[in-house]
Amino acid sequence: MLPSYDDLLIKRFEQPDEVRTFEKGRFETVKVGSMTIGRASYEPGWKWSEHVGAVTGAAFCEVEHVGMVLSGCAACRMQDGRYYEMRAGDLFYIGPVHDSWVVGQEPYVSLHFLGAEHYAQPNG
């Protein structure tokens, strides 16, 4: 682990505080100060409702997300039918009650600055 002092903390995703794994994906979290940051890594064919929701018992993701796409492309459909696609370099906000999935054959990776603490948990 890298140095930690009262006013300095450096962490890396290579040594996450927690890893949540599910079919075709994983979600790693790192706690930095009072903030939990997540890194989502999904394989082609991953879909939240099939690979996370089925395990957590939820029909839709109820977590509010703010993040940035590092690579790949994912789609998001809100419960009311609105549809969005997010690509590498995009910053995003997604409100609760949505489904999402990987688009295309490239793995999808994103960082999550809001919502990481509760994502891929029961009722999350």
N, C-alpha and C positions, 0 to 999 in steps of 0.2 A: 504494500500500500504506500502511496505517496505521502508526503509530509502533512501533518495536521497540527495546527496551532489554534489558540483561542480565536484568532481573527483570520485564519486561512485554512481552507480545506480544498484539496484537489482530489478528484475521483475520476475513474474511467469506466466505461461500460464493459471493458474486458474483465472487470471485477465488480459486477453489479451487487447491490444489496439484496435483491430478490429476483428470481426468474420464474415467470409463469409460463408454462408450456402447454400447448394444445396441438391437435392435429394440424399440420401445415403451418405452424407458427409458434412464435414465442414473444414474450413481452418482458423486457428487463427493466428494473427500476433502480435508480441511484438517488439517494437522499443527500441533498446538498443544503446545509442549513435547514431552514424550515420548508424547503421546496422538494417535492418528489418529481423527478424527471424520468420519463419512460422512453424506451426505444422499442418500437414495434417492428418485427421482421416476419413477413408473410411470404409463403411460396405461391407460385401460380396455382390457381384453383381454390385458394383460401376464401372463405366467406364467413363473416361474423356469425350470422344466424345458424350456420351449420357446424362451425368449429369452435365457437365460444359460447354462443347462446344455448345450444343444445346441452352443454356441460353445466352452465350456470342456471339453467331453467328459465331464461328470459327470452321473450320473442323478439325484442329490440334492445339495442344498446341504450342504456339510460344515462350514460356518462357524457358530460359536456367536455369537449376537447378543444384545445388550442395547440397547434403543432406546426411542424415543417416537414415536408417530404424530402428525403435525401435521395431516394432512387425509386424507379418504377412508377406505376400508376395504379390508383385505387379509385373505385366509384363509391358514392354514398347516396342512399335513397332515404329521405325522411319519411316518417309515417304518413304524411299528407301527400306523398308522391313526388315531391321535388327531388331532382337528380343532379348530382355534381360529380365531376372527375377531378382528381388531384394528381399533379405530376411533380417530378423532381424540381425543387426550387420554390414550390408553392408554399405559402404560409396559409394555414386554414383555421377556421372556427367551425365546429359542428355542434349543434345543440343536441340535447338528449332526444331519445326515441328515433333511432335510425338503424339501418343495416348498412354494411359496407363489404366490399370484396375486391380482390386483386383483378385488374384488367390486363389482359395480355399474358405473355410468357416470361416476363422479367420479374424477379423477386421485388417486393415492395418493402421499403424501409422508411420509417418516419420517427421523428422525435416528438414527444408529447410534453408540453409545459404546464398544461392544466388537464386534470382528469386522470393522470397516471396512477395516483394512489388507489383509486377505486376500480380501475379497468380490469376486466377479466376476473373479477371476483363474483361470488354469488350476489345476485341482484345488481351487477355492474356490467 
